[in-house]
Amino acid sequence: MRPLLMLTLTALLALAGCQSAYYAAMEKAGVHKRDILVDRVEAARDSQQEAKEQFKDALERYRSVVQVQGGELEERYQALNKEYLASEASAKEVRARIEAIEDVAEALFAEWESELKLYSNASLRASSAAELKRTRAEYRVLLQHMQSAERRIEPVLSVLRDQVLFLKHNLNARAINALKGEYQSLQGNVDQLLRDMQRAIDEADNFVRRLQSK
């Protein structure tokens, strides 16, 4: 096995071991994987809400840079760059939150599946298996919405990144005029992103309500 591949596998196994130990410790403290899943879904929902606001701010800043007259070009570039960096940080937060949900969901469903074998009562086993199937289906819908919204982020970041880089090296009125043509495209991407994020936020609320009612 190649050294790099071995190191990668070792790191992944160590991470998995850390997560397993974390879940085991939380279980002993009375906090079950279902509780952790709810917490992480709520955290992801909150991060998407914050990202929504951040991308709205970035779009407004972009509009002010290319459409509002007056002001130092350097200051306008710095303001736009600040919004881009904040948007990039929000995107990373959203991705990390989704990955955290996937990790605990996989652990929860694996545990649930294995514990079905422990039932001696066939009726209870069937009821639990049906509930597992429903919860998995609901989770897949949630994950699909969250991942769909997350995929919308990169096109927006890509436009912002290009415009920030262009403005950085072309601090003149002609550069500002060149950026104006991208505003409508950026606005369309941001509007779609905000709609997808809101759908993901709504689905997160629904998922949490359903999970807590069981």
N, C-alpha and C positions, 0 to 999 in steps of 0.2 A: 504494500500500500504506500502511495506517495506521501511524503512528510506533511505537505500542506493539507491533503485530504484527511490524514490521520488527526492533525491538529483541529480541523474543522469538526470532525465527528466527536472528538474528545470534548470540545467546547459545547457542542449541542447536547451531549450526554450529561455534562456537568450542569448545564442550564436546566435540563429536564429533571435532574436530581434535585436541584435547588427548589424547583417548583413543587416537586413531590413532597419534599421536606416541609415546604411552606404550607401546603394544603393539609399535611398531616398535623402540623403544629396548630393550625387554625381549627381543625376538627377537634383536637383535644381541648381547645378553648371554647368549644361550643359554636364555632362559626363554620357552617357547612359550605360546600362548593356552591350550592344553590344561592346562598346568601352572598358569596363572593361574586357570582355571576351577576346578580342583581346590582351590586355595588359598581361593578365594572361597566355594565350597560348604562347605568345612570351617569357614570363618569364620562363615557364615550358620548352620550347624548349632550352633556354639558360642554364637552370640548367642541362638538360640532356646532352648538349654539354660539360659542365664542368665535369659532372660525367664520360662521356666517357674518357676524358683526365685523370681524377683521377684514373680510373680503369686500364688504360694503364700504368700509372706510378706505380701503385701497383703491377701489373704483372711484370714489369721490375725490381722493387725492390725485389720481391720474387725470380726472376731469379738470381739476383746478390747475394742474400743471400745463395742460395743453389748451385750455379754453379761456382761462382767466388772464387778462392782460396785466402786465406790471410785475414787479418783484425780481429779485436777482436770480439769474439762471442757476447759479450754484446752489442757492437755497432751495430752489424748486427741485433740483436733482436730489439733494440730500433728503428732502421730505419724501419724495417718491421712493427712494432707496430704503428709507426707514420702514415704509409701509410694505415694501416687498419682503424685507427681512422678517418683519413681524408675520406676514402671511406665510412665509416659508416655515417659520417656527410653528404656526398653527397647524399647518399641513402635517408636520412631523408628529405633533401631539395627537392628531386624529388617527394617524396610522398606528401609532403605538397603542392607543386605546383599543382599536379594533383587534390588534394582535393579542392583547391581554384578554379580550373577550373570547377569542378563538381558543386560547390556551385553557382557560378554566372550563369552557363549554365541552371541549374534548375530554377533559378529565372527568367532568360530571357525567357525561353520557357513557363513558367507558365504565365508570363505577356502577352506574345504574344498570347497565347491561349485564355486568358480571353478577350483580346481586339478585337478578331475576332467578338465577339457578339455586338460590338459597331458600326459596319459598317451598313449603310443603303443601300449601293450599293452592290448588290449581286455579281457582277462581280469582284469588288475590294476585297471583302471578300474572294472569291474563289482563287484569285491570291495570296493574302497574306497567305492563308491556305496552298496553294501549296508550297510557298516559305518556310514556316515554316517546312513543311514535308521534303523538300530537305535539309534544314539546319540541322535539327535533324539527318537525315541520315548521313550527312557529319560529324557531331559532334560525332556520335557513332563510325564511322570508326576511327576518331582521338583518341577518348578515348580508343578504343580497342588496338590501336598501343601503346599508352603511357602506359597503364596498362600491356600489354604483356611485354614490355621492363622492366617495374618496377619489374615484377615478376621474371625476370632473375637475378635481383640483389642479392636476398637472397642466392641462391646457391653459388655465388661467395663469398659473405661475410662469409658464413658458412665455406667454405674451409679456407679462410684467418684467421677467428677467431680460428679455430681448430689448425692451424699451429702456430699462434702467441702464443696461450696458451701452446702448446707442447714445443715450443722453450724456452718459459719463464722459464719453470721448468727443462729443459734439455739442458743447455748451453754447449754442447760438440760436437765434430766432428761427433759422431754417430747420434746425433739428426739431424744434417744438412743432413747427408746421407739419413735419414729416410724421410726427407721432399722432397728429389729429386723426389721420385716416384709420388708425387702429382702434380708436375709441369705441365705435359702434360694435366692432367684432368682440372687443373685450367685454363690453356691456352685455352682449348676448351670452357670452360664456359665463359671466358672473351670475346673470339672472337664472340661467339653467342650473348652475351650481347651487344657488340659494334654494331653488325649488326642490332639488334632489335632497339637499341637506334637511330641509323641513320635513320631507317625507320620511327620511331616516329618523329624525327626532320624534316624529309622531309614532312611528312604528316601535321605537324604543320605549316610549311611554306605554303603548299597548302591551308590549311583551312583558314589561315589568308588572303591570296590573294583572295580567293573566297568570304569571308565575307566582305572584304573591297570593293569589286567590286559591291556589291549589293546595 
